[in-house]
């Protein structure tokens, strides 16, 4: 695993990947830019390297990116432009990066006609694991993420925990989940999915359940699920039957009537 915390480390990663690409070695790279000053001249080489179309070319392993909270726009621009060279990437971890709906959709304030990060994901056809947890995707960004999922049919692990989807966002994602027939692990924790009064917020998951026949792990903790919502969830569980081996419902105010 290679940890990149500055321009020199990123340059070393580029050289290493060019060398390892010829042998087909799988690399694990973590690019940590949280301490970079996005407005300083010293940070320019990092953003320039991130923006290079070929810096990630041939990466076959896992990429984890930590963007600085005050420079997300700069890092996001470079990341968007770089992901096009990651067609062989297997795992992508973008968790906890303050990537909001505008970042996923593109064309936000000051962003012009730039494509969103979600659209960039469509080129990652080899991806088996995607973690975008703890980013404020919200319902407004869920449509963009949903549009990308049908292109990621090799996904086995999808982590959407803490993305503020709400039941409206899940309604957007539900039809797209049906394309992920090989998915084995889905994390929807901490998304306020039980806040609709009728308990129907989980209905999109029920509709997707037949297609998600490979699912063995479901995390739906901290969603304020109560009786009606749990009853709807029960319909999905009935469709999965014994194939689902791990279910996390912790920290939901489930009462006896649920």
N, C-alpha and C positions, 0 to 999 in steps of 0.2 A: 504494500500500500504506500502511495506517495502523498505526502501532505504538502500542499502549496499554500504559503502564507504571504507571498509577495512576488514581484516581477521575476526575481532570480529563480525562485522555485518553479514558477510557471514555465520559464524558459527551459529549466532542466526537465520538466515533465514533457514538454514538446519534443525535446531531443530523445528522451527515453522512449516515447511512444513511436517515434519514427523508426527507432532501432528495433523495438519489440514487434512492430506491425509485421515485419518480415517473417517472424517466427510464429505469429499467431498467439502470443502470450496474452492472457487476460490480466489486465491491470485494474487496481482499485485506486482511484484518484479522489482526493478531497481538496477542493479549492476553497480556502478560507480567506475571505477578503474583509472580514468584519472590522479589522483595525486599519483598513486603508482610508485615507482622507480623499474623498472623491473629488475635492476641489484643488488638490495640490498637484504640482508638476510631477512629484515623485510617483504619483499613482498612475500617471499617463501610460507607462509601458504595460501595466497590468491590464488596463482597459483595452489597449491596442492589441495585446495578445488574445484577450477574450474575444475581440471582434474579428480575429483572423479566421477565415473560413476553414483553414486546414489544421488549426492547432489541436483539435480533438479527433482528427481523421484517424480511423483505425482503432479507437478505443473500444475494446470488446468487453470490458469488465464493468465496474461500478463507478459512477461519478456522483459526488456529493458536493454541492455548492452552498457556501455560506456568504450571503451578500451583506454589506454594511448597511445598517438601518438608514443612514443619511445619504447613501449613494446607490440605493436600489435601482433608480432609473438608469444610472450609468452601467451598473453590472447587468441589469436586465437586457439592455441594448446589446452588450457583448455576448450574453448568453444566447439570445435569440439568433444572432448571426452565426454563432458557433455550432449550435445543435444540428445544423444541416450536415455537418461532417461526422455525425455520430450514428450512422445507420446501423452499425454493429453493436451499439451499446446495449447491455443487458439490464442494468439497474440504474435508476436515476432518483436521487434524493434531493428534493428542493424544499424540504420541510423548514418551517420557522424562519421565513424570509420576508415577511410583510408583503408578499405578492398579492395585491388586491385584484378586484374585478377588472380594472383597467389594464393591469399587467397581463392578465390572461386573455382579454378580448383584444387589446391593442387599440390605438387611436384615442388614448386618454388625453388629459390636459398636457399640452406640450409634447405630445407624442406623434402628432401628425397622422399620417396614414400607415404608420408602422404596424406590421402584423402582430398579433398577440402571441404570447408564449404558447398558448394551447394549440394554435395552428402549427407552430414549430414542432410540437410533439408528434405530428402526423408522419414525420419522416423517420421516426424511431420504431420501425416495424419489428425489430428484434427484441424490443423491451419486454422483460418478464416481471419487473418490479418497478412500481412508480409510487413514490411517497411525496405527496404535496400537503401533508398535514400541517396544522398550525399556521396556515396562511389565510387571510381574510378574503377567500374566494367569493363567498356570499352567493345568494341566489342570482345576482346580476352576472357573476362570472361562470355560473354553473352551465349555462348554455354553451359557452365556448369550450369548456372542458368536455362536455357531453359530445360535442361535434368531433373531438379528437379521438375519443375512445374506440369507435369502430375501426380505426386504423391500427389499434394496438391489440390485435387478437391473440397475441402470444402472452399477454399479461397473466401472471399467476398470483401476484400480490398487488393490491391496491389499497393505499392508506389515504383516506379523506377525513381523518379525525380532526376536529377543531377548525373546520373551514367555514363555519357559520352558514352552512347550506340552508338550514331550515327545511320545512316540508315542501316549500316552493322549489328550492334548489334540487331536492331529491326527485321531484316530479319531472324536472328537466333531465336528470341523469338516468332515471329509470329505464327508458327505452334503449339508451346506449349500453347499459349494463348487459342487455340481452345478447350483445355481440361478443361478450367476454366468456365464452363457453368453457374455457380452460381455467378460469379463475378459481383459486383454492382458498384465498384469504382476502377478506374485505373488512376494513375498519371504517365505521361510520360514527364513531364515538364523539360525544360532545358537539352535537350539531342542532340541538333544539328540535328534533324530529317529532317530539310529542306535544308540541305547543298548539297544534290545531285542536279545536274544541271537539270535533267529532271522532278523533282518533284515527282518521283516514290518512294521516301523513305518511304512513308506512305502506300504503297501498301499492305504490310503484315497485317496492321491493317484492311484494307478493306476485305481481305480474311478471317480474324478471326471474322469479325463483325457478321455473321449469328450465330456463336456459342455463341457469347457474348450477347445473347438476354436479359439477366437480367441487363445489364449495365445501370445505371442511372446517373453516374457521370464520366466525362472524363476531365482530365486536360492535356493540351498539349501546355501550355504557354512557352514562351521563347525558341522557337525551330527554329527561323529564317524562318518561313513558309511564302512563297510568293505565287503568283497566281497559278502556276501549282500544287504545293503541296496542297494548299487549295482546289483546284478542286478535287484532289484525295480524300482528307478528306471528301469532300462533298458526295462522293460515299458511304463511311462508314456511314455517318450521315443519308443518305437516307434509308439505311437498318435498322438502329435503329428506325427511325421514332420518334414517340412521347414518346417512352419509355425512351429516354435519356432526363433527366430533368436539368442537370447542365453541361455546356460546358464552359471551361476556355481556351480562345484563346489569352489571354492578352500578350502584349509585343512581338508580331510577326509583322513584317513589311508588313502586308497585305494591298495591294492597291486596287483600284477600280476594277482592272481586276481579283481579287481573290474573 
